[in-house]
Amino acid sequence: MQRNFFRLFLAVGVFSMIAWSCNKIDTTQIGADLLPAVDNVQTFADTLTVFGTQGILSTDTTRIGTNELQVLGSINNDPLFGKTNANIYMQYKPTFFPYYFGKANDSIGQPYAPAGTGYDSVVLCLSYRGFYGDSTKPQHLRVYELDDNEPNFRYDSVYTSLYQPTIKPTKLVGEITLLPTDIKNRIIYNYGKDSTSFQIRIPLSTAFLNKILNNSDSSAGEPFHTDSLFTTVFKGLSVEADGGADANGLFYIGLTDANTRLEVHYRSKNKTPIDTTYTSWFVNKTGSFLVSKSASADYINRNRAGSEYTNPSSNELFLQTTPGTYATLKIPDLSVFKNSIIHRAELQILQIPSAGPSLPVPEYLYVDAVDTGNTEKYIPLPYDLSPYTYYNPYSTVPPFFPTGGIDYSYYGGRVKTKTDPLTGLPMSYYSFNISRYVQNIVTNHIPNYTLRLSAPSELFYYGYYFAFNNPLAFGSIKVGNGNNPNYRLILRIVYSKI
């Protein structure tokens, strides 16, 4: 019945009315399970070769805000892409100024304070939100003070993944070696009064505690009096990953979570028996008239030397999540494809499976278009990102991207898995529904763009950023190119002749 419906439209000449905002013949709304059978009489299927070229993001413009998950750790054994190192830089601040520890009338170790009061320790705490890689390998983390004279580490800037503020290399204030699998365990602290889990706890040095105490004057002109004075003495801390040869994964840290804090532990007295407690400083995510927003940065370094990526075969493509790599795809046969009713046009990408150890693949891949006539170079793929939402990728003003985001149930791009029939190994694969785009190439003769295949964590068009579903640095994969004999990159088209 569906095919008769379309032939009726053709008979009355309505096919030429396909337009951007109102597709009178909407062949791509047919679900994959409702496609007409390929009988080579009325419905046909062709497989077009896709020619891929490897690309690398030589300069990464990914900006990582304080509210986003931060990456921390070392990957030293990714056979596809080599090594990754990720460090976090951040400012911890009190919640008010002029600042003091404890309650207003507490006695804490100052002259004439009751015996038994005083300061015990300082602990850097990081909220653990996830892990990528081999969680059975230990990670070694070092904590340094930032250089108090660093002029560029500011609360009003959002830095790229290539930015590093200056540290004081002689000011190592803490370090820890830990197994990622242990972080989920319950940790008891504060003399058994408190507990937590999913938190990295790094004890800091007595020297750093003494620096806090020696600068804890809240009188006018002193560090604890105002936010601006505080940051001249406490510029911030860096947490740097130095995991050694075995480390092979990345932590994901929530900087603005309550579990991320700097704890100063002490014993105080205030009309009651001596109380063992602590006060927390936090990464301030919003700022106020008393306390400015905290500065932060997340440095992610990729070192691909010696990896498979540096010596690829012509029938392989390597995709690594931001900050990472991409491939450009050309489908020349689309330019001469006969005018047809396109029931389905599906771009298919197959992983080349490996018998050796490998890291997880990207959760999502993404395809957009290379517009050589556009100063921004890349544009969202026309028509198919969200088929029921109007968007115009050729415009520099919104909505050049679907206002409700990508309709993944239609467009595809999410990883799926199956068993490779050739090797018996598990393999990942991806598919993209680009039916409307192809329909408009063969019918309305829009440009047959070069496409870009990538695994982004965010999208950037016309000066705007859009969040994408991949966490930063999460995922790497080797896929077949169009000339791969076993894992061929193709565009499969199901169509009816006119």
Secondary structure, DSSP 8 states (H G I E B T S, - for coil): -HHHHHHHHHHTT-GGG--SS--SS-GGGS-GGGS----SSSEEEEEEE-EEEEEE-SS---B--TTS-EEEEEEEEETTTEEEEEEEEE--B-SSSS--SSSTT-B-SSTT--TT-EEEEEEEEEEEEEEEE-TTS-EEEEEEEE-TT-SS--TT---BTT----EEEEEEEEEEEE-GGGTTS-EEETTTTEEESSEEEEE--HHHHHHHHHT---STTSTTT-HHHHHHH---EEEEE--TTT-EEEEEEETTSTT-EEEEEEEEBSSSS-EEEEEEEB--SS--SSS----EEEEEEEE-TTSGGGS--TTEEEEETTTTEEEEEE-GGGGG---EEEEEEEEEEEB---SS------SB-EEEEE-TTSTT-EE--TTTSSTTS---TT-SSSSSS-TT---HHHHB-B-EEEE-TTT--EEEEEEEE-HHHHHHHHHH-----EEEEE--SEEEETTEEEE-SS-TT--EEEEE-TT-SSS--EEEEEEEE-
